[in-house]
Each structure stands twice: as C-alpha cells, then as structure tokens.
Amino acid sequence: LKQRKVLEKVKSYVGGKPIIDKKVIKLNSNESPFMIPKKIIKKSLKCLKTLNRYHEPTGEFLREEIARKIELKPDNIILGNGSGEVIKMFIESFVEPSQNVIIPSVTFSLYSIYSTLNGNNIVYTRLDNELNIDLEDILSKATKNSVIFLANPNNPTGKSFDYKTIINFMEKLPKDANILLDEAYIEYSSHYNPKIYRELIKRFENLLIIKTFSKMGLAGLRIGYGFSREENIGEMNKVRPPFNTNILAQTIAYNLLKDNKFIDKIRSHVIKERERLSNAIRETNIKVYESDANFILIKTKEGIDKELEKKNILIRNAYSFGLSSDYYRITIGKKRENSILIKALREVLKWKKY
Ligand SMILES: Cc1ncc(COP(=O)(O)O)c(C=O)c1O
C-alpha cells in the first residue's frame, strides 16, 4: 500500500508501558489506582443479555445521566470511544485543513496527531517558567478562524487555570475561533465546578468541552464524552462512527456515575496523596511542579526511570511529550505504592550520587 503523504509527518501515539506483571507498580499512565466496586460490574453485566442485538447507538441513558449531573440536555452531549475519539470527531466536524491550529507546547499529543492527519499546520505556543500555558502567547497567535486546544489541567504538567481566567481568555479570542477545552483531569483540580458548564455552553457557541471516565477507573473500557451547543453536537453526530461506544462501557459508566461514593473516594485520595508525595519528593531536593491533576511532574537527573524500573516501578519519562529527558511524570498511586516509590527514589538518588 502507498501511504498518504501526511503520514510522513505523523508519529504513532505512544502510551505508557502496559502492565505485564502483577508485581509492577504502574505509575506511568494517569489511571485510577483503584478498581471500581465489584457490585457495579456485577449489576452492569445484565446488559450483556442482549449482546446479539445492536444497542441504541448514542448511549441515550448515559447521556441523560451526564446531562443531569452537569445541568445540560442529553442533546448537548456526545459519547466517544475514549475522549480521544471525541477530539478526532471535533476536528472532523469543525476544522478545515486551511485553519490555523494553535497547540501549547507541551500538551496532550493527540491534538497534534489528529490535526496533522487533518492536513493542518500547527502553531505551537510556549509555557512559562513554571510550565503554565501562556494564554497571552495564544492570544497573540490567534487569527480569525483559529482552532485552539486547551487542556485544563494540562498533561503532562498538571497546571490549570480557574474559570474566571478561562472565560476572560475566551472573550479575548477572535469571534470565529473554535475551542476544545479538555477537562480529562478536572475532578482532581481545586477549580472543579460542574455547575459552571451550563454557563460556559450558554455563553460560548464556539466551545466543545471534553471529559473522560478513563481517569475515574474505566481506562480499559474506553468511554469519554464531549458537550457543547446542541447544533454543534448535531454536526458531530454526522461523523460519529455508528455504535462507537459499546453497551458494556455505556452501562458501567452509567452505574459508576450513580455511585458518588467511589468517585469522591478517588478524588480525595488523589488530592491527599498528591500533597504527601510532592512534599516527600521535594525533601530529596528534586523539583516538583505544583499539580492539579492525578499525576505530578518532576525535574531531576536523566535515567531515574530506568533505575526505578529495575525496582518494578514504572514512571513516565516526559521526553516523549516534548520536554527534556530529565523530566518525569508520575501518576498518584495507592498509598502503599507511593510510599514504595518514595523509598525507592531515595535509594536511587543516594546510590547514583544524584
Ligand atoms: C489531557 C487528556 N485528554 C484526553 C485524554 C484521552 O483519554 P481517553 O481517550 O482515555 O478518554 C488523555 C489521556 O491521557 C489526556 O491526558
């Protein structure tokens, strides 16, 4: 086969190493350290009784439940096979190849992968010294018809903005700009406020917000969603692959949403452990960036990931995200896992005379 010319410019998406051995402490992919309650799985399995049939393709019952939580209508919501697919549908629906696509450097890699595939030239913007996205730089590069990708909190830095800043920023953008606001990690942020969505969608017709269940215990099921004005979701439904989310994923996500206790448990665990882990790592004189997500970014010496891997601990070198190879992203694990990591880091630093 002769590949499309554009593929010469695209590198495949690289995820964190998957788990191969139960002994491994996996802190490299920003997943939830906890399995969802067994009772949710048990209850959900009933949906498999009609597995021989096609299901309702848009996941109406799940969209209704999401809509109830964020005070919008089911028609404001579209489901994706992971929020990654929603990013792809956003581009297919609203981005012409000639449009100016603005992406902070660094951020989640799928924005540039899908934009490049779409034929767009990408304008990258800078981060400041503390690795915050430089909104002024975006504003200075935005032209009429610009498309802007903004992850809040950002991956891999964990940095976020409050909604006052975001609203202020969006109001300064050219009127025809399209914005994808990616809130994959927002539950872990101090700015988390699901009540704001109604106002945002009412105020900005050019905005799609995306969220995912992957960081709440369902990474392997592949289910995420986007919400926007009804007419925008109508356009996206034209590009949505038929039956893109499966019935089991829809049902488990629905039952998980009904269980506030589990979601609250992960949130408070991550927030508490993020503080403990950050402080403990700072004591070893490693630079730890303030994070608002379920991971932290550190800057230390090269090679730490290889040393930790020998001790069965996986963290992520941030080199593949576009930072230098002395940056590492570490997902917040269970309390015991974080303690093992802290101990292992101290040993590695001493032994390597870092
Ligand atoms: C900022 C951001 N957005 C979206 C995603 C995609 O998540 P998923 O496709 O699993 O919903 C990720 C995954 O890590 C992410 O970091």
PDBQT file of the ligand as one rigid body, heavy atoms in Angstrom, charges set to zero:
ROOT
HETATM    1  C1  LIG A 401      -5.496  15.674  28.516  1.00  0.00    +0.000 C 
HETATM    2  C2  LIG A 401      -6.027  14.371  28.034  1.00  0.00    +0.000 A 
HETATM    3  N1  LIG A 401      -7.134  14.357  27.289  1.00  0.00    +0.000 NA
HETATM    4  C3  LIG A 401      -7.661  13.218  26.815  1.00  0.00    +0.000 A 
HETATM    5  C4  LIG A 401      -7.076  12.005  27.109  1.00  0.00    +0.000 A 
HETATM    6  C5  LIG A 401      -7.676  10.785  26.478  1.00  0.00    +0.000 C 
HETATM    7  O1  LIG A 401      -8.214   9.930  27.361  1.00  0.00    +0.000 OA
HETATM    8  P1  LIG A 401      -9.235   8.779  26.904  1.00  0.00    +0.000 P 
HETATM    9  O2  LIG A 401      -9.156   8.658  25.406  1.00  0.00    +0.000 OA
HETATM   10  O3  LIG A 401      -8.762   7.576  27.615  1.00  0.00    +0.000 OA
HETATM   11  O4  LIG A 401     -10.572   9.278  27.345  1.00  0.00    +0.000 OA
HETATM   12  C6  LIG A 401      -5.931  11.956  27.890  1.00  0.00    +0.000 A 
HETATM   13  C7  LIG A 401      -5.294  10.666  28.184  1.00  0.00    +0.000 C 
HETATM   14  O5  LIG A 401      -4.356  10.514  28.869  1.00  0.00    +0.000 OA
HETATM   15  C8  LIG A 401      -5.384  13.167  28.356  1.00  0.00    +0.000 A 
HETATM   16  O6  LIG A 401      -4.261  13.193  29.087  1.00  0.00    +0.000 OA
ENDROOT
TORSDOF 0
